[in-house]
Amino acid sequence: MHNCNFNKTALLVEFRRLIWRMELYKKDAKAANHPLCEKLLSECEADLKKYSKKLEDAITGLAKEGKFNFCDKC
């Protein structure tokens, strides 16, 4: 697998993990009645979702083209 392909996959996993975590943090901010924190977390979550989608689309596109595989020429 090209290093770039591995890196995209690793980033996607981390972004998805952070998105899941943001939901929990937003609940905490809401329970603490901290609307500015909740807003900040929502903005961060939106950015992570946007870039997560871009990574997912890149991985899917490469897979459909048969370019998401192991290679000796990295």
Biopython code that builds the backbone (N, CA, C, O; Angstrom):
import numpy as np
from Bio.PDB.StructureBuilder import StructureBuilder

atoms = [
    (1, "MET", "N", (0.863, -1.165, 0.000)),
    (1, "MET", "CA", (0.000, 0.000, 0.000)),
    (1, "MET", "C", (0.910, 1.228, 0.000)),
    (1, "MET", "O", (1.879, 1.291, 0.756)),
    (2, "HIS", "N", (0.600, 2.173, -0.827)),
    (2, "HIS", "CA", (1.373, 3.409, -0.825)),
    (2, "HIS", "C", (1.278, 4.067, 0.536)),
    (2, "HIS", "O", (0.256, 3.965, 1.214)),
    (3, "ASN", "N", (2.333, 4.735, 0.931)),
    (3, "ASN", "CA", (2.292, 5.452, 2.202)),
    (3, "ASN", "C", (1.151, 6.447, 2.224)),
    (3, "ASN", "O", (0.487, 6.617, 3.247)),
    (4, "CYS", "N", (0.919, 7.113, 1.084)),
    (4, "CYS", "CA", (-0.185, 8.082, 1.023)),
    (4, "CYS", "C", (-1.527, 7.404, 1.284)),
    (4, "CYS", "O", (-2.384, 7.968, 1.963)),
    (5, "ASN", "N", (-1.711, 6.212, 0.756)),
    (5, "ASN", "CA", (-2.968, 5.493, 0.982)),
    (5, "ASN", "C", (-3.104, 5.112, 2.456)),
    (5, "ASN", "O", (-4.178, 5.247, 3.041)),
    (6, "PHE", "N", (-2.028, 4.642, 3.040)),
    (6, "PHE", "CA", (-2.057, 4.312, 4.465)),
    (6, "PHE", "C", (-2.358, 5.560, 5.278)),
    (6, "PHE", "O", (-3.177, 5.525, 6.197)),
    (7, "ASN", "N", (-1.698, 6.661, 4.940)),
    (7, "ASN", "CA", (-1.888, 7.905, 5.680)),
    (7, "ASN", "C", (-3.332, 8.387, 5.608)),
    (7, "ASN", "O", (-3.891, 8.829, 6.612)),
    (8, "LYS", "N", (-3.938, 8.304, 4.424)),
    (8, "LYS", "CA", (-5.346, 8.703, 4.279)),
    (8, "LYS", "C", (-6.232, 7.846, 5.177)),
    (8, "LYS", "O", (-7.126, 8.358, 5.851)),
    (9, "THR", "N", (-5.980, 6.554, 5.180)),
    (9, "THR", "CA", (-6.770, 5.640, 5.997)),
    (9, "THR", "C", (-6.588, 5.935, 7.489)),
    (9, "THR", "O", (-7.560, 5.967, 8.243)),
    (10, "ALA", "N", (-5.356, 6.146, 7.901)),
    (10, "ALA", "CA", (-5.079, 6.438, 9.314)),
    (10, "ALA", "C", (-5.743, 7.748, 9.736)),
    (10, "ALA", "O", (-6.317, 7.830, 10.821)),
    (11, "LEU", "N", (-5.666, 8.779, 8.879)),
    (11, "LEU", "CA", (-6.307, 10.054, 9.201)),
    (11, "LEU", "C", (-7.815, 9.908, 9.303)),
    (11, "LEU", "O", (-8.444, 10.477, 10.196)),
    (12, "LEU", "N", (-8.395, 9.139, 8.381)),
    (12, "LEU", "CA", (-9.843, 8.939, 8.416)),
    (12, "LEU", "C", (-10.261, 8.283, 9.723)),
    (12, "LEU", "O", (-11.252, 8.687, 10.333)),
    (13, "VAL", "N", (-9.523, 7.289, 10.151)),
    (13, "VAL", "CA", (-9.827, 6.618, 11.419)),
    (13, "VAL", "C", (-9.752, 7.613, 12.576)),
    (13, "VAL", "O", (-10.634, 7.637, 13.435)),
    (14, "GLU", "N", (-8.710, 8.425, 12.600)),
    (14, "GLU", "CA", (-8.557, 9.405, 13.688)),
    (14, "GLU", "C", (-9.654, 10.466, 13.644)),
    (14, "GLU", "O", (-10.197, 10.836, 14.685)),
    (15, "PHE", "N", (-9.982, 10.956, 12.452)),
    (15, "PHE", "CA", (-11.046, 11.958, 12.337)),
    (15, "PHE", "C", (-12.364, 11.392, 12.832)),
    (15, "PHE", "O", (-13.086, 12.060, 13.572)),
    (16, "ARG", "N", (-12.688, 10.166, 12.432)),
    (16, "ARG", "CA", (-13.943, 9.548, 12.858)),
    (16, "ARG", "C", (-13.965, 9.351, 14.372)),
    (16, "ARG", "O", (-15.008, 9.509, 15.006)),
    (17, "ARG", "N", (-12.825, 9.008, 14.944)),
    (17, "ARG", "CA", (-12.734, 8.853, 16.400)),
    (17, "ARG", "C", (-12.979, 10.197, 17.090)),
    (17, "ARG", "O", (-13.683, 10.266, 18.098)),
    (18, "LEU", "N", (-12.397, 11.252, 16.543)),
    (18, "LEU", "CA", (-12.582, 12.585, 17.115)),
    (18, "LEU", "C", (-14.014, 13.077, 16.964)),
    (18, "LEU", "O", (-14.547, 13.729, 17.862)),
    (19, "ILE", "N", (-14.638, 12.768, 15.834)),
    (19, "ILE", "CA", (-16.034, 13.162, 15.613)),
    (19, "ILE", "C", (-16.918, 12.512, 16.675)),
    (19, "ILE", "O", (-17.785, 13.164, 17.256)),
    (20, "TRP", "N", (-16.695, 11.241, 16.917)),
    (20, "TRP", "CA", (-17.467, 10.534, 17.944)),
    (20, "TRP", "C", (-17.238, 11.190, 19.309)),
    (20, "TRP", "O", (-18.179, 11.376, 20.081)),
    (21, "ARG", "N", (-15.988, 11.537, 19.595)),
    (21, "ARG", "CA", (-15.644, 12.140, 20.877)),
    (21, "ARG", "C", (-16.269, 13.523, 21.015)),
    (21, "ARG", "O", (-16.680, 13.902, 22.112)),
    (22, "MET", "N", (-16.350, 14.289, 19.917)),
    (22, "MET", "CA", (-16.939, 15.630, 19.945)),
    (22, "MET", "C", (-18.380, 15.593, 20.436)),
    (22, "MET", "O", (-18.816, 16.490, 21.157)),
    (23, "GLU", "N", (-19.113, 14.565, 20.049)),
    (23, "GLU", "CA", (-20.497, 14.429, 20.509)),
    (23, "GLU", "C", (-20.558, 14.369, 22.033)),
    (23, "GLU", "O", (-21.421, 14.987, 22.656)),
    (24, "LEU", "N", (-19.643, 13.626, 22.615)),
    (24, "LEU", "CA", (-19.605, 13.517, 24.075)),
    (24, "LEU", "C", (-19.211, 14.849, 24.712)),
    (24, "LEU", "O", (-19.790, 15.258, 25.718)),
    (25, "TYR", "N", (-18.237, 15.511, 24.131)),
    (25, "TYR", "CA", (-17.796, 16.794, 24.670)),
    (25, "TYR", "C", (-18.890, 17.850, 24.567)),
    (25, "TYR", "O", (-19.047, 18.674, 25.468)),
    (26, "LYS", "N", (-19.643, 17.827, 23.477)),
    (26, "LYS", "CA", (-20.744, 18.792, 23.323)),
    (26, "LYS", "C", (-21.821, 18.554, 24.376)),
    (26, "LYS", "O", (-22.399, 19.507, 24.900)),
    (27, "LYS", "N", (-22.091, 17.303, 24.683)),
    (27, "LYS", "CA", (-23.063, 16.999, 25.737)),
    (27, "LYS", "C", (-22.587, 17.543, 27.078)),
    (27, "LYS", "O", (-23.378, 18.082, 27.852)),
    (28, "ASP", "N", (-21.291, 17.401, 27.351)),
    (28, "ASP", "CA", (-20.729, 17.930, 28.596)),
    (28, "ASP", "C", (-20.847, 19.452, 28.641)),
    (28, "ASP", "O", (-21.208, 20.018, 29.673)),
    (29, "ALA", "N", (-20.545, 20.110, 27.529)),
    (29, "ALA", "CA", (-20.625, 21.572, 27.474)),
    (29, "ALA", "C", (-22.061, 22.037, 27.679)),
    (29, "ALA", "O", (-22.315, 23.030, 28.361)),
    (30, "LYS", "N", (-22.993, 21.305, 27.078)),
    (30, "LYS", "CA", (-24.401, 21.667, 27.242)),
    (30, "LYS", "C", (-24.840, 21.485, 28.697)),
    (30, "LYS", "O", (-25.520, 22.346, 29.256)),
    (31, "ALA", "N", (-24.452, 20.368, 29.305)),
    (31, "ALA", "CA", (-24.810, 20.102, 30.699)),
    (31, "ALA", "C", (-24.203, 21.146, 31.647)),
    (31, "ALA", "O", (-24.788, 21.469, 32.681)),
    (32, "ALA", "N", (-23.033, 21.665, 31.285)),
    (32, "ALA", "CA", (-22.367, 22.672, 32.110)),
    (32, "ALA", "C", (-22.867, 24.081, 31.790)),
    (32, "ALA", "O", (-22.436, 25.057, 32.405)),
    (33, "ASN", "N", (-23.777, 24.174, 30.824)),
    (33, "ASN", "CA", (-24.323, 25.469, 30.395)),
    (33, "ASN", "C", (-23.212, 26.411, 29.902)),
    (33, "ASN", "O", (-23.121, 27.570, 30.309)),
    (34, "HIS", "N", (-22.377, 25.868, 29.014)),
    (34, "HIS", "CA", (-21.304, 26.633, 28.381)),
    (34, "HIS", "C", (-21.572, 26.708, 26.876)),
    (34, "HIS", "O", (-20.993, 25.940, 26.108)),
    (35, "PRO", "N", (-22.449, 27.630, 26.447)),
    (35, "PRO", "CA", (-22.831, 27.687, 25.032)),
    (35, "PRO", "C", (-21.671, 28.011, 24.094)),
    (35, "PRO", "O", (-21.657, 27.541, 22.956)),
    (36, "LEU", "N", (-20.709, 28.796, 24.540)),
    (36, "LEU", "CA", (-19.577, 29.109, 23.664)),
    (36, "LEU", "C", (-18.709, 27.875, 23.417)),
    (36, "LEU", "O", (-18.216, 27.661, 22.310)),
    (37, "CYS", "N", (-18.532, 27.078, 24.452)),
    (37, "CYS", "CA", (-17.787, 25.821, 24.280)),
    (37, "CYS", "C", (-18.530, 24.887, 23.336)),
    (37, "CYS", "O", (-17.933, 24.260, 22.461)),
    (38, "GLU", "N", (-19.830, 24.807, 23.526)),
    (38, "GLU", "CA", (-20.646, 23.951, 22.661)),
    (38, "GLU", "C", (-20.554, 24.406, 21.206)),
    (38, "GLU", "O", (-20.465, 23.582, 20.297)),
    (39, "LYS", "N", (-20.576, 25.721, 20.991)),
    (39, "LYS", "CA", (-20.469, 26.264, 19.634)),
    (39, "LYS", "C", (-19.103, 25.937, 19.027)),
    (39, "LYS", "O", (-19.016, 25.508, 17.877)),
    (40, "LEU", "N", (-18.051, 26.139, 19.795)),
    (40, "LEU", "CA", (-16.703, 25.838, 19.317)),
    (40, "LEU", "C", (-16.573, 24.369, 18.935)),
    (40, "LEU", "O", (-16.033, 24.039, 17.879)),
    (41, "LEU", "N", (-17.070, 23.495, 19.798)),
    (41, "LEU", "CA", (-17.006, 22.060, 19.527)),
    (41, "LEU", "C", (-17.819, 21.693, 18.293)),
    (41, "LEU", "O", (-17.411, 20.825, 17.522)),
    (42, "SER", "N", (-18.956, 22.338, 18.098)),
    (42, "SER", "CA", (-19.775, 22.085, 16.918)),
    (42, "SER", "C", (-19.043, 22.503, 15.646)),
    (42, "SER", "O", (-19.115, 21.820, 14.625)),
    (43, "GLU", "N", (-18.338, 23.633, 15.719)),
    (43, "GLU", "CA", (-17.573, 24.092, 14.563)),
    (43, "GLU", "C", (-16.424, 23.138, 14.250)),
    (43, "GLU", "O", (-16.172, 22.818, 13.089)),
    (44, "CYS", "N", (-15.734, 22.690, 15.286)),
    (44, "CYS", "CA", (-14.656, 21.721, 15.095)),
    (44, "CYS", "C", (-15.191, 20.425, 14.498)),
    (44, "CYS", "O", (-14.584, 19.847, 13.597)),
    (45, "GLU", "N", (-16.319, 19.983, 15.004)),
    (45, "GLU", "CA", (-16.926, 18.756, 14.508)),
    (45, "GLU", "C", (-17.303, 18.892, 13.033)),
    (45, "GLU", "O", (-17.103, 17.963, 12.252)),
    (46, "ALA", "N", (-17.850, 20.051, 12.653)),
    (46, "ALA", "CA", (-18.231, 20.283, 11.257)),
    (46, "ALA", "C", (-16.999, 20.229, 10.353)),
    (46, "ALA", "O", (-17.046, 19.643, 9.272)),
    (47, "ASP", "N", (-15.906, 20.836, 10.792)),
    (47, "ASP", "CA", (-14.672, 20.789, 10.002)),
    (47, "ASP", "C", (-14.161, 19.357, 9.871)),
    (47, "ASP", "O", (-13.772, 18.929, 8.784)),
    (48, "LEU", "N", (-14.163, 18.627, 10.971)),
    (48, "LEU", "CA", (-13.713, 17.232, 10.923)),
    (48, "LEU", "C", (-14.584, 16.398, 9.997)),
    (48, "LEU", "O", (-14.073, 15.551, 9.265)),
    (49, "LYS", "N", (-15.887, 16.626, 10.020)),
    (49, "LYS", "CA", (-16.788, 15.886, 9.129)),
    (49, "LYS", "C", (-16.509, 16.220, 7.671)),
    (49, "LYS", "O", (-16.554, 15.347, 6.805)),
    (50, "LYS", "N", (-16.221, 17.486, 7.407)),
    (50, "LYS", "CA", (-15.934, 17.904, 6.033)),
    (50, "LYS", "C", (-14.672, 17.199, 5.520)),
    (50, "LYS", "O", (-14.668, 16.643, 4.422)),
    (51, "TYR", "N", (-13.617, 17.228, 6.313)),
    (51, "TYR", "CA", (-12.368, 16.603, 5.882)),
    (51, "TYR", "C", (-12.458, 15.078, 5.912)),
    (51, "TYR", "O", (-11.798, 14.403, 5.122)),
    (52, "SER", "N", (-13.255, 14.544, 6.801)),
    (52, "SER", "CA", (-13.490, 13.103, 6.824)),
    (52, "SER", "C", (-14.140, 12.655, 5.517)),
    (52, "SER", "O", (-13.770, 11.630, 4.943)),
    (53, "LYS", "N", (-15.104, 13.433, 5.062)),
    (53, "LYS", "CA", (-15.788, 13.115, 3.800)),
    (53, "LYS", "C", (-14.814, 13.190, 2.627)),
    (53, "LYS", "O", (-14.861, 12.347, 1.731)),
    (54, "LYS", "N", (-13.933, 14.189, 2.622)),
    (54, "LYS", "CA", (-12.944, 14.310, 1.547)),
    (54, "LYS", "C", (-12.004, 13.103, 1.535)),
    (54, "LYS", "O", (-11.698, 12.557, 0.475)),
    (55, "LEU", "N", (-11.554, 12.695, 2.707)),
    (55, "LEU", "CA", (-10.686, 11.518, 2.783)),
    (55, "LEU", "C", (-11.417, 10.263, 2.322)),
    (55, "LEU", "O", (-10.867, 9.450, 1.579)),
    (56, "GLU", "N", (-12.659, 10.114, 2.768)),
    (56, "GLU", "CA", (-13.453, 8.951, 2.365)),
    (56, "GLU", "C", (-13.633, 8.921, 0.850)),
    (56, "GLU", "O", (-13.500, 7.868, 0.228)),
    (57, "ASP", "N", (-13.934, 10.070, 0.260)),
    (57, "ASP", "CA", (-14.101, 10.140, -1.195)),
    (57, "ASP", "C", (-12.803, 9.813, -1.929)),
    (57, "ASP", "O", (-12.823, 9.140, -2.959)),
    (58, "ALA", "N", (-11.673, 10.287, -1.399)),
    (58, "ALA", "CA", (-10.380, 9.994, -2.020)),
    (58, "ALA", "C", (-10.079, 8.501, -1.962)),
    (58, "ALA", "O", (-9.632, 7.918, -2.950)),
    (59, "ILE", "N", (-10.319, 7.888, -0.822)),
    (59, "ILE", "CA", (-10.065, 6.456, -0.661)),
    (59, "ILE", "C", (-10.979, 5.650, -1.573)),
    (59, "ILE", "O", (-10.535, 4.715, -2.241)),
    (60, "THR", "N", (-12.254, 6.014, -1.599)),
    (60, "THR", "CA", (-13.215, 5.310, -2.445)),
    (60, "THR", "C", (-12.847, 5.447, -3.916)),
    (60, "THR", "O", (-12.895, 4.475, -4.669)),
    (61, "GLY", "N", (-12.480, 6.660, -4.318)),
    (61, "GLY", "CA", (-12.091, 6.889, -5.715)),
    (61, "GLY", "C", (-10.882, 6.068, -6.112)),
    (61, "GLY", "O", (-10.866, 5.470, -7.189)),
    (62, "LEU", "N", (-9.872, 6.028, -5.262)),
    (62, "LEU", "CA", (-8.680, 5.235, -5.550)),
    (62, "LEU", "C", (-9.018, 3.751, -5.620)),
    (62, "LEU", "O", (-8.503, 3.033, -6.477)),
    (63, "ALA", "N", (-9.876, 3.296, -4.725)),
    (63, "ALA", "CA", (-10.260, 1.880, -4.718)),
    (63, "ALA", "C", (-10.998, 1.513, -6.001)),
    (63, "ALA", "O", (-10.758, 0.450, -6.574)),
    (64, "LYS", "N", (-11.893, 2.386, -6.453)),
    (64, "LYS", "CA", (-12.637, 2.120, -7.688)),
    (64, "LYS", "C", (-11.719, 2.087, -8.903)),
    (64, "LYS", "O", (-11.992, 1.372, -9.868)),
    (65, "GLU", "N", (-10.634, 2.854, -8.865)),
    (65, "GLU", "CA", (-9.668, 2.883, -9.959)),
    (65, "GLU", "C", (-8.627, 1.770, -9.841)),
    (65, "GLU", "O", (-7.767, 1.627, -10.710)),
    (66, "GLY", "N", (-8.703, 0.993, -8.778)),
    (66, "GLY", "CA", (-7.743, -0.078, -8.560)),
    (66, "GLY", "C", (-6.376, 0.439, -8.129)),
    (66, "GLY", "O", (-5.367, -0.243, -8.312)),
    (67, "LYS", "N", (-6.337, 1.638, -7.560)),
    (67, "LYS", "CA", (-5.072, 2.251, -7.169)),
    (67, "LYS", "C", (-4.866, 2.260, -5.659)),
    (67, "LYS", "O", (-3.922, 2.878, -5.166)),
    (68, "PHE", "N", (-5.729, 1.591, -4.934)),
    (68, "PHE", "CA", (-5.609, 1.546, -3.478)),
    (68, "PHE", "C", (-5.122, 0.152, -3.105)),
    (68, "PHE", "O", (-5.892, -0.689, -2.641)),
    (69, "ASN", "N", (-3.812, -0.079, -3.321)),
    (69, "ASN", "CA", (-3.279, -1.415, -3.104)),
    (69, "ASN", "C", (-1.837, -1.344, -2.666)),
    (69, "ASN", "O", (-1.282, -0.259, -2.492)),
    (70, "PHE", "N", (-1.228, -2.510, -2.486)),
    (70, "PHE", "CA", (0.177, -2.594, -2.104)),
    (70, "PHE", "C", (1.051, -2.297, -3.308)),
    (70, "PHE", "O", (0.688, -2.605, -4.444)),
    (71, "CYS", "N", (2.199, -1.701, -3.056)),
    (71, "CYS", "CA", (3.083, -1.318, -4.144)),
    (71, "CYS", "C", (4.523, -1.279, -3.639)),
    (71, "CYS", "O", (4.767, -0.915, -2.489)),
    (72, "ASP", "N", (5.457, -1.644, -4.477)),
    (72, "ASP", "CA", (6.878, -1.603, -4.111)),
    (72, "ASP", "C", (7.510, -0.254, -4.450)),
    (72, "ASP", "O", (8.651, 0.000, -4.063)),
    (73, "LYS", "N", (6.802, 0.604, -5.157)),
    (73, "LYS", "CA", (7.392, 1.843, -5.677)),
    (73, "LYS", "C", (6.978, 3.071, -4.900)),
    (73, "LYS", "O", (6.558, 4.060, -5.500)),
    (74, "CYS", "N", (7.081, 3.042, -3.614)),
    (74, "CYS", "CA", (6.656, 4.199, -2.809)),
    (74, "CYS", "C", (7.748, 5.241, -2.720)),
    (74, "CYS", "O", (7.561, 6.278, -2.083)),
]
sb = StructureBuilder()
sb.init_structure("model")
sb.init_model(0)
sb.init_chain("A")
sb.init_seg("    ")
for serial, (resi, resn, name, xyz) in enumerate(atoms, 1):
    if name == "N":
        sb.init_residue(resn, " ", resi, " ")
    sb.init_atom(name, np.array(xyz, "f"), 0.0, 1.0, " ", f" {name:<3s}", serial, name[0])
structure = sb.get_structure()
